[in-house]
Amino acid sequence: MVALDVTQIQDPAFLKQYSVSELEALAKEIRRFLIEKVSVTGGHIAPNLGVVELTIALHKIFQSPQDKFLWDVGHQAYVHKILTGRAKDFCTLRQYKGLSGFPKMAESVHDVWETGHSSTSLSGAMGMALARDLKKNTQYIVPIIGDGALTGGMALEALNHIGHEKTRMIVILNDNDQSIGPNVGALSSVLSRLRTGSSYNWVKDEIGMFLNKIPAVGGKMARQAVRLKDSFKYLLLDNVFFEEMGFTYLGPIDGHNFEELLKYLEFAKKADEPILLHVLTQKGKGYKPAEQDVVGTWHGTGPYEVESGKFTSKKSDVPSWSQLIANEVEQLAEKDETIVAITPAMTVGSKLSAFKKRFPKRFFDVGIAEEHAVTMAAGLALQGFKPFLSIYSTFLQRSYDQMLHDVCRQNAHVVFGIDRAGLVGADGETHQGVFDISFLRHMPNLILMMPKDENEAHHMIYHAFYTYGGAVCIRYPRGEGLGIPLDDGIKEIVLGSWEIIKDGTDAVLLSFGPTLQMCIEAAKRLEAEQILVRVVNCRFIKPLDETMLHKIFAANIPIVTVEEAMLAGGFGSSILEWGCLHQKNISQVQMLGISDVFVPHGDVPHLLKDLHLTVDAIVKKVKKQMKCKG
């Protein structure tokens, strides 16, 4: 058989005519294609290698886009993209203005649900199923959710509702025994027993056949037969969790065996009730380095060499921000047994593996359960511990109520490491960490700060644990630091104090974090034109340095705020609010930041240019303000 060129695929309809042997050949070719293409662009290679046969089988049995596939998290949808005509664009995967790494409605009619956060597919599927039934339509609704995502509270809420309503739906549980790293929790143990047990569907059918032979003489015998059937079910099966939730459970089946996949999918189509098909897959299948990964290194990668599996990104002697923060917390925990670390399934990404190894009893990976992580941290804090919760900015969004209600309202002393704050690049809209300032700034009993460099972070971490109180949030960006050496001791950083980096009398630039470096460069350029600009490190986003603000406004010179975050409710907004409250001339103030848009994927420099967050844009804004004042 001639090898299929996957870049020529336009529509998955051709799969209807394929035999099992042809499907197997196609799966092999898709794996080869993925390994080769992602080695150049980087991306979520291991999750996609694990769902090749499953995705092909789904498209063979169902009719997309009439039938709806909802990919939970979405980073495992590369094979779906290939089968729906997008293989030719894979050289642009996750690149600026290229193919998204997640489902994207603008790319294809086959992408019916966009996501980048886990545990949303079942709720979305329930909504689509209800809409289908209200319209009296007949299409199939098929959410595909991983075993890691199933630990999310929202997924369990949806399971409960779907089972209660007996809504016709086929839930595919893609079980590879991992999320990004190994799964945790009681539900993981449930699935483990199901994986190693015999097929539930076979046992159930055998019991049914046996009981049907019992002569039902009168109602009493019939009732006894039903009870006997239930007893057999509980006796022979390790777990009936999904059945008790209202689903007909099928499986577990081999997710790399086309004959099993096709048989069970066809069977599931005949049911008029919620079905959960438990499919066992191997993350990274077909590529040895990814298959052997147990810590999550190959979940999402940069470019790599196909033959060796070595990553081609240049290694730096400068540690990442995540590593720096984790190291600081670990050093403090060495001397303080009340410090504990918490992560919602991001041990590797948050660089907490060393903390886990060193202090296993004081480390808690709660799984994909951000809300639980935040409230649990509050409980620990109110009992005298000092919790450090490392969480990505984009995932902290999921815990808004817990931050407000459980941490801030109770004034619990929890230190939050808000990782990936600001633009993150390739993961795009769902992962850009640009909203946290806006949804945190208004919370009472909360401190929000961002260091200008590693040394300032070194001091901030100490004061976060031992000087400040309440919710103490430290934002830090993705990627490497500036390479600034750390002081041996700890310097005082007065709560709410700002720092003048460069003095000037003609205008003022207020900024923090990575954009502070832009402001310094802009001030140097303006100085060459005889314009002297003061640059202020506004390291405390909340509380503001009110003493300095009074002096800045009194100077009656242009003020420009610069932030890699949303303008609405952001840092610049807080300056305007303060100025209005204290009856200052707020016409002095202009803001640079992100307007009312979702920021797409792409390399950060290109995104900053599109958002007008560059040195040139700052220079232009200052000159314009000075002209208006003049």
N, C-alpha and C positions, 0 to 999 in steps of 0.2 A: 504494500500500500504506500502510495506517495505521501510523504510527510506534509501535513497541512500547514500553510503559512498563516499563522494566527492574525497577522496584520491585515489579511484580506477578509476577515470575518466582519460582516455587516449587521447580522441579526442572528439570534440563537435558534431560529426555526429549523435550520439544517440538522440540528441534533435529533429531531424526531425520527429521522431515517437512519441514524447511526446504530450499528450493532455494538455489543459490549466490547468486542475487540477493538473496534474503531474508537470508542469512547476512551479506552485505556491508552491507545496511541495518542489521542488528543491530550489527555491528561499529562502524558510524558512531555509532549511538546510545549504545553503551557508552563510546566515547571521549568523547563530549559529556558524559555523566554523570560519568565519572571526573574530567575536567578541572574541571567545576563543583564537585563535592563535595570533592575534595582541595584546591581553592583555599581552602576554609573551614577544614578540619581540619589541613592539612598531611599529608605522607606520601610514599611512594615512587612518585611519579607517572611518571617516565620509564621505569622498568623495566616497569610495567604497560601503558603505552601501546604498548610494543613487542611485547607477547605477546597482543594482543586476538584476532587471527585464529587464531593457534596454539591458544589456549585453547578457543575456540569449536569449532575442528576436532577437538580431542581429545575434547571432550564429545559431539560428533556421532558420531564413529566408535566410541568406547568406551562402556562402560556403568559409570559411576561410581555407587556406591562398590564394586561388585563388582570392577571393574577398578581398580587402585590407581595414583593419581597422586601422585608424591613431588616436591614443589617444592623444589629446592635453594635454600638461603638462605631462601626463603619470602616475601620482600618483593615478589615478582611474582605473588602469588596473588589480587590484587583481582578480576580478571576471573572467576577460578574461584569466588570468593565470590559475585559477582553471579549467576552461572549456577546456583548452588546455593541460591538463595533468601535471600541476605543483603543485597541492595541497599537494602532499606528501612531498614537499620541504619547506612548509611554516614555519616549525620550524626554518629554517635558514634565514627567510626574513630579509633583510638589515643587516645580520650578515657577518662577515669576510668570504669571499669566498662562501657566500651563495646566496640565491635568491635575485635578484635586486628588489628594490621597484618601478622600472620603467620598461617599455618595453625594452627588451634586445634581439637583434637578435641572439646572441650566445646561448640563452636559448631555443629558439623555432622558427620554420619557420613561426609561426603565428604572431610573432612580426616583422612587416615590416617597422616600423618607430620608431626610438629611440628619446626620448625627456625628458627633465626635466625642460625646460623653456616653458612658455606659448606662445600661439598665433602662433605657427609654423605649426600646422596641415593642415591648408587650403592651404598654399603655397606648402607644401609637396604633398598634395593630387592633386593639380593642375599639378604639375610635373608628378605625376604618371598617371593622366588621359591623359595628352598629350602623354606620352609614350605609353599608351594603344592604343590611337587612331592612332598614327604613325605606330604601329605594327599591326593595324587592329584586335585587340583583343576585347573582349566583357565584361570583368569582371567589377564588380562594385567597385567604389572607395568611401569609406565611412569614412570621418573624423568625429570625435566626439569632439566637442568643447564646453566648458562651457560658461555661460553668462559673467563670470568675464574675461575670456581669450579673449572674443570677443571685449573687450575695447582696446586691444593691437593694435597699429597702423598697424602692419604687417598683422593681421587678416583682418582688413578693406581693406588693399591694395589687399589682395587675393580675398576677396569678390567682389571687384570692377572688378578684372580681370576675375574671373570665370563667373560673370554675363555678362560681355561684350562679352566674347567668346562663351557664351551659352554652356559651357562644361558640358557634361553629368556627373553628380555627385550627391550623396545624402549626404548633410550636416546635421548631427544630432546636434541640439542645445540643450545641456543638461542644462536646466535652473533650478537652485536651489536657485537663488536669492543671491548667495554668491560666492566669490572667496575663499580667506582664511577667511576674515571677510566680513561684508556687502559690497555690491558693491556701487560704486559711479559713477556719471556722467549722461549725458543726455541719452546715450544709455540704461542705466539701467532703466530710466524712460519710455523709449519706450517699453522695455520688460515688465515693470510693467503694462502698459496699455494693452498690448497684453494678459498678464496672466489673467487679470480680465475681458477682453472683451469676446464676444461670438466667436465661432470658425470662423476664417476667411474663411477656406475652405468651410464650410457649407453656409455662406453668399454668397460667390462667386458663388457656384453652383446654389443656389436658384435664384440669379440674372440672371445667364445664362439661366436657364430654362424659366424664365419669358420673357426675351428678344427674345428668339427663337420663341415665339408665335406671335411676332409683324410681321405683313406682310410687308416684305421689298419690297416696290413698287419703283423700280428704285434706282439709286445710292444715291440720296439725303436722302431717308428714311433709307438706310443702314448706311450711315454716322451718321445720327442722333441716330440710335440705338447704334452704338459704343460709341458715346459721352454720351448717356444716361447710358450705362453700366459703363463707367468710373465715371460718376457723382454718381451713386449708390454706387460704390466702396468707393469713398472718403467720402460719406455721412454716410454710415453705419459702416465703420471700423474706429477704433481708430488710426490705423497706418498701412501704406503700405510700410514701410521702405524696407523690403526685396524684395518685388515685384518691387520697383523702382530700386533696385540694380540688377535686372535681374533674380531673383529666383522665382520659384513657391513656395509660402509659404503654408505649411500645419500645422494646429494646432491652438492653443496649445492643446496638448493631455496629458492625465495622464500617466506619465512614470512608474507607478506601476500597471497599468492595462494591462494584457497580451492581452486581446481581442483588445483593442485599438491599442496597439503597433504593433501587428501582422498585423492588417488590414491596418494601414497606411504605414507600411514598404512594404507590398506587393503592395500597390498602388504606392508608390514611385519608386519601381523597374520597373514599366511600362513606366515611363516618359523618354523621350529622351532629357532632358534639365536639368539644375541645379535645384535641389529640396532642400528646407530647411525645415526640420521637427522639429518643436518646441516642445520639450518634457519637461514637468514639473516634476521635481523630488524633493524629500525631502532629504537634506543632513543629514546623520546619521540615516536614517530610520531603525526602528527595534531595536534601542538601545536608551533608554530614555535619558541618559546623553548626548549623541551626538545629539539627536533630539532637545533638549532644548538649545543647545549652540548657542549663537548669536554673539559671539565675535571671534570665530575661535579656541578656545582651543582644540576642538576635530578634527580639520582639520588634524593635524599630532601630534601624542602623543608618549610618552614613555610607558613603561609597566603600567598596571592598574589592579585593582580588578574588575572582571566582575560584581559581585553582587552589589557592592556599587558605582562603577565608580570612586573610589578614585585612584589617581596615586600613584604607589608604589616606585617611585624614591625618594631617600632620599633628604629631603629639607636641604638646607645649609643656614647659616647665612650670608654667603658671597654673595653679589649681583653678578649677571651676568655682563659681560662687557657691554652688550646692555643696561642694567638697569643703570649702572654707568654713561655711556655717556649721556643717556637721562636725568638723574637727573642733571648732570652738566649743560646741555643746558637749562633745565627748570629753574634752579636757576639764570642763567645769564639773561634769558628772563624776569624774575620777575622785574629786574631793567632796562631793555633795551627793549623798545617797538619796536625797529627796528629788533629784532631777530624773525625770523619766522622758522617754521619747515615744512619739506616736506617729504613725503614718497610715493613710488609707491606701494600701496596696502599692506604695511607691518606694519601697525600701532601696532599690537599686538607683532609681532616678534621683532620689533625695540624698543619695550617698550615705545612707545610714547603716550599711552592712557592717561596718567596723563597730559601730555602737552596739548593734544587735549581738555581735560575736563577743564583745567585751562585757556587756551588761544584759545578758539574755532575759533576766527576770524584770528588768526595768525597760524593756522594749516591747511595744505593742503594735503589730500590724493587724489592723481591724478588717482588712479586705476592702472591697469597693463600697465603702460605707462612710462617706464624708460627714454626713449629719451625725451619725453615731460617734465618730471620732471627736468632733467638737464638743458634744455634750458630755462624753466620757471624760474629756480633758477637764471640763468644769467640775465634774464630780471629784476627780483626783485633786484638783486645786483646792477645793473647799475642805478637803481632809488633810491639808498641810503639805502636799507634794507640789513640785514645780514642773508642770508638764511643758514639754516642747513639742508642738504639733507642726510637722513639716508638711506643707500642702501647696500644690501648684495654685497660682492665682485663679486659673480657669476653673479648677475644681472647688475652690473655696466658695464660688458662686452658689454651689448647691447647698451650702450650709448657712445661708443668710439668717434664717429664723433662729437657728441654734446659737449663732454668734450674738444676736440681739437679745434673745429671750433667756438663754441659759448661761452664757458667759458674761456679757456686759451688764445685764439687769441685776445679776447676783454679784457683780464686781469680782468675779473669779480671776485670780492671777494666772493667766495662761499666756505663754510666749508662743506666738505664731511665726513660723518661718514661711513667708509667702514667696515661694519659688516661682521662677519664670514670670516675674512681674514685668510688664511691658510687652513689646513685640517679640514673638517667638519664631516667626518665619514660616517654615514649610508646612506646619500643621494647620495654619490658616484660621479662619473665622472662629471656629469653636475653641481654639486654644490660645488666642491672643490674650495676654494678661493685662488688659487695659481698662477693666471695669471695677477693679477692687477699691480704688480710692473713692469712687462715686458711691458705692454701696456700703462702705465702712465709715466714711468720714463723719456721718451724722450720728453715729452711735455713741451714747454717753459711756463713760468709763473705758474709753479706748484710746490708745496711743498708736499713731501710725508714723513710721519713719523709714527712711531709705538712705543708706550710707553712700558717700561719694567714692569710697575705695575700700580695700580690704582692711586697712588699719582702723578706719572709722568703724567698720563692722565689728572688728575685734572688741572695741570698747563698748559698742552698742549692745552686743550680746550679753556682756557682763552686767551692764546696767539694767537690761531687760529682766534679768533674773533677780537682781539684788537691790536695785534702787527704785525702779518704777513699779507701779501697781496696776491692777486691772488687766484688761486685754492689751498685750503689748505686741504689736505687729511690725515685723521687720521685712520690708520688701527687698528682693534682690533679683537681678535679671538672669536670663539664661546665658550660658557661656562662661568664658574665662574672666577673671578679674584683670586689674591693671598691672599686676606684678609689684604692688607696693609692699615693702616689708612691714612686719608687725612689731609694735613696741613690746618690750618685755613686760612692763607693768600695765596698769589701767589708769587712764586719764579720766577726769570728771567730764561728763557731758550733761550739763544742766538741762533738765526736762524743758523742751520747747525752745531751746536756744539755737539760733542760726549762726552761720559763720561767713564772714566776708572773705572771699577768696582773692578778689582783686578790687581795689578801690577806684572810684571814678565819680565825677560830679555832673556829667551830662545826661546820664540815663542809668537805669538799674535793670539788671537781668536777675529774675528769681527762678531758681530751678533746683533739681536734686537728681541723684542717680546718674545714669548714663548721659542724659541731656545736659548735665552740668558741664561736661567736657566740650560739648558744642558751644555753650555759652562762653566758655573761656577762650575758645578759638575765635568766636565772633568778636569778642572784646578786643583781642589782639589785632584783628583786621581793622576794626573801627579806630583803634588807637593810631594806626598808620595814617588815618585820615583826620587826625587831630580830634577825634571824638572819644572822650574818656568815659568808659562805662564801668559801673560797679557790678561785680558778679557776686551773688549771694548763694551760698550753699544752704538751701532750705531743707535741711535734713529731717526736720520734724514737719511733716505734712499736717499732723494734728498732735498736740496743740501748736498754734502759730506763735512766732516770736513777736509778741505785741509791742514790746519796747522798741525793737528795731523797725517794725512797721510804722510806728508813730514818727520816727525820724525820717524814714524813706518818704512818706507822704508829705512831711513838712518841707522837704527839699524842693517840692513842686517840680519834679523832673519826670520824664517818661518812665513808666514801669512796664516791663514786658515779662510775663510769666511763660515758662516753657516746660511742658510735661509730655511724656510718652504715655499718655492716658487720655481718657475721654474728657472733653471740656465740660460737658454737662455734669454738674455736681463735683467737678474735680478740684484740683489745687487752685487753679486760676479763679474758679468760681468762689472759693473760700476767701480769696483776697478781695474780690468785689463785695462779698457779703460783709466782711470786716470793715471795709472802707465805708460802705453805706451805713452800717450800724454806728460808726464813729464819726459820721458826717464829714468824710473826707471827699476830696475831688476825685471821684472814680473815673473821670474821663481821662486821667493820666494813664489808666491801665489798659493794656492790650494783652490778649492771650494767644499763645500758640499751643496747639494740642490736636487731638483727634475729634473731628466733628461728628455729626450724627450718622455714622456709617459703621458697618461691620468690615473689618480689615481682612482682605483675602490673603491667600498664602503667597509666599514668595520670599526671596532673600531680603533681609532687613534693610539694607541700604536703598534698594529700589522702593520698598514700602515707605520708608521715611521721606524719600523724594516725592512720592505721590501724595503724601500727607502734608507736604510743605513743612517738614520738621528737619531742617538742615541748617548748617552754618550760614549759607547764603540767605535762607529765609529769615533767620534771626537778624542778620545785618540789615536786610531790607526793611523789616518791621521796625527796628530801632530808628532808622533814618526817616521813615514815614512818620513815626510818632514825633520825632524832633521837629520835622517840618510843620506838622499840624500845630505843635505848641508855639513854634516861632511865628 
